Amino acid sequence: NQALAAIGQSQLMREYTEAFQRRGRQVAQILLTRLDLEDRARYLNARRAIEALFAMGVIPIINENDTTAVDEIKFGGNDILSAIVAAKLKADLLILLTNVDGVFDRNPHKYADARLIPVIDAPRDLKSAITTQGQSPLGTGGMESKIQGAILANDAGVCAIIANGRGEQVLEDLARGRPRGSVFIAHQGRRLSSWSNWILSANRDGAHRVLVDDGARRALIEGKKSLLPAGVRETIGTFGEGEVVDIADPSGEAFARGITNYSSEELMRIKGLRTERIEQVLGYSKEHTVIHRDNLIVLKEK
């Protein structure tokens, strides 16, 4: 598959080049893996390259590097990749095109009475029933992955639109302010720093989680505090110091994410303890906090 991807990449770029040349525009290819965006230095290099292309009036065609990516470092589809790039570049708008007119309350391919939801201002409250199940014949992402991408963009302060890419003048209508599809409203005033966006856009598969009690949840959301060992109840997955992890409430629902100062093994030994006992239990103390407030992003505030 990776060899076939290498063949297909050149053919795909030829199609893009010819299509944009007819409009007098030049394109460039950028191939990324998740590691390119999760490693801080590589992320900054990629961002500088994209910004330099914009400055030259060149349109970057960004795709996942299927030639080198393995399952462990894949984005899970171009919907997620585009959302991560939009978040990291602080884009004004993310447009996700699909084969239906937007997000419906029921699958429009199965139910004639399905209704389009034109505006979505609380995307995290969408239930799994409000999706068109299945995968597009042109890619790995169905409506679920597009909703996940829109939520990711919204978390970073980027508005998103899911619209039908098979209609005429879709992008032109959107550029003129004519509504098409479903609009995901971003959090007001939430334009994150480049450091915060890097934390936000790290691997979102939920494999690495720190479960905290209700008191810690309130302290992180309402008090804007750092996470201390006393508030930790459990860890999910194996992770090391310096990795980005999700912070979840007792039910397992993630409401924040941040960079941990301790590994999962260390956290299991100091969970629930007061800060002054860290050194007594571990034999050393690296930090007083499990996740410092400067390295923590709240995803859901209610």
HUUR-V852219 format. One line per field, one symbol per residue. ss: DSSP state (~ for helix, > for strand, _ for the rest). psi: psi as a letter, one per 30 degrees, with the letter a starting at -180 (. if undefined). A space follows every 50 residues. Layout:
BEGIN
ss = ???
psi = ???
END
This chain:
BEGIN
ss = _~~~~~~~~~~~~~~~~~~~~_____>>>>>>_~~~~~_~~~~~~~~~~~ ~~~~~___>>>>>>______~~~____~~~~~~~~~~~____>>>>>>__ ___>___________>__>>__~~~_________________~~~~~~~~ ~~~~~___>>>>>>_____~~~~~~______>>>_________~~~~~~~ ________>>>>_~~~~~~~~_____>_~~~>>>>>_______>>>>>__ ___>>>>>>____~~~~~~~____~~~~~~~~________>_~~~>>>__ __
psi = eeeeeeefeeeeeeeeeeefefggkkllkkklleefffkeeeeeeeeeee eeeeffgkjkjklkifefklefglfglfeeeeeeeeeeghlekkkjkagl faklfljfffkfgkkkjekjfifffklffiljllkkfgafkaeeeeeeee eeeefggkllkjljfflkheeeeefggkkkbkkjklkkgijlleeeeeee glkhfgfjkjklleeeeeeeeefhllkleffkelkklkllkflklkkllf fgkkflllkkflleeeeffgkflleffeeeeffljelfkejkefgkkkek g.
END
